[in-house]
Amino acid sequence: MNISLTSDELFFLKKIAAASAELEVESFVIGGFVRDKILSRADKDIDIVCIGDGIALAQKAAEKFQPKVQVNFFKNFGTAQFSIKNENNDDRYEIEIVGARKESYDAESRKPSVTPATFMDDIHRRDFTINTLAVPLSQIENGEVIDTVDGLKDLQNGIIKTPTAPGQTFIDDPLRMLRAIRFATVLNFKIDPQTWEAIHTNADRIKIVSGERIIDEINKMVMAAKPSIGFDLMYQAGLLQIIFPQMVALAGAEFIDGKGHKDNFYHTLQVLDNIAPHTDDLWLRWAAIMHDIAKPATKRFEEGVGWTFHGHEVVGSRMVQKIFSRLKLPLNEKMKFVQKMVMLHLRPIGLTKENITDSAIRRLLYDAGEDIDALMKLCRADITSKNQKKVTRYLANFELVEQRMKEVEASDHLRNWQPPITGEIIMKEFNLPPSKVVGEIKTAVREAILDGEIQNNYEAAFEFMKIIAAKKGIAGQSA
């Protein structure tokens, strides 16, 4: 089998091939780039292995480019990296060059001891057969693939399989368990039975892997076309119980007096899959994962009512920070966005169950602000009923809510709105220091606008402010 390269890829790979020839070392393009070329998937990360000094080859190759590229190298692992910009567009390729090597591992660390080795030694230390495919740089124009461990067969059959004994593979490098599941998710492949059994057996080894490496793999699963595959596999393997126990707590349905609730773990996976075709925003997808995270903590059985989860949106919003911290996710505006989505995710659904007032629409627009469109995507994804009539009814009601939002937004301009009366204006008008009463007046003005009692402009708000202040016995300068 041959791989097909673009003119730009061929151009810079031939330069690296020339450097390899000058140093008289054999070199190969190997791994994910070759795999993705065969699968017709875009890949800008290119791994090259040479039978010799990878750092020396990278430095020699860097001299072939104008201007000369900057090489970063890691002596302990014999690895060098540099970046090349495509001459015809803004695409940038990341090149990693490493000398062929053997690896040996300590039982309590996934950092290997590295020694120089042969091409076949290097093949056998790789994670999966589909990542062992290689093309000699000396024959790069032909693109003929070298396959030493049936990687092409596994690629054609959609199988994730280790090139050596899977148990030892995962004992040596437990992160590869998550990589197997990530490839199965992203490529929609199946995991070989022996490889799967080894993952299940060695799941506890994931504890020695850093949280940063774990979340990098999970985020790639979250961004897959069908993210549920990865989460379900992690759950079935026993990995999710260690990595994200709060999500596992959602699993299962409980029955009392014949009344049961849905399995909120698989409901969450359905919501995640539902939203995936409609957004490439990682954090909105995380909001889908987190939206019901507090249901186990708020679950109650009420006689005559059944199962309830009152306040799970409030409790769940509070849980986000602790979970993000545990998972090594960012504790910044991305986290605050997820908190906001969790807090508000029931609001639009609630509006579909009642007569929609302008006041309710105003409050939703004000509270959601610029994230209202993301919130509506989440709410649509949250409809997972098997009752098609119920789904159709909810979607029709959502159309009504969105139409009303457009009407109210057009007249009141509440998206990203700030009340026209600020605390500074109140303090200046009434000669007040920062105090509780300033906040009370400001809140009263805001609520009056949202309730439609007064118009959304400075003049109406200023007059209403004076009325509220007078009721509190406070006289203004313009009284």
Buried (B, 14 or more C-beta within 10 A) or exposed (E): BEBEBEEBBBEBBBBBBBBBEEBEBBBBBBBBBBBBBBEEEEBBEBBBBBBBBBBBBBBBBBEBBEEEBEBEBEEEBBBBBBEBBBEEEEBEBEBBBBBBBBBEBEEEEBEBEBEBBEBEBBBBBBBBBBBBBBBBBEEBEEBEBBBBBBBBEBBEEEBBBBBBEBBEBBBBBBBBBBBBBBBBBBBEBBBBEEBBBBBBBBBEBBEBBEEEBBBBBBBBBBBBEBBBBBBBBBBEBBBBBBBBEBBBBBBEEEEEEEEEBBBBBBBBBBBBBBBBEEBEBBBBBBBBBBBBBBBBBBBEBEEEEBBEBEEBBBBBBEBBBEBBEBBBBEEEEBBBBBBBBBBBBBBBBEBBEEEBEBBBBBBBBBBBBEBBBBBBBBBBBBBBEEEEEEEEBBEEBBEEBBEBBEEBBEEBEBBEBEBBBEBEBBBEBBEBEEEEBBEBBBEBBBEBBBEBEBBBEEEBBBEBBBEBBEEEEBEBEEE
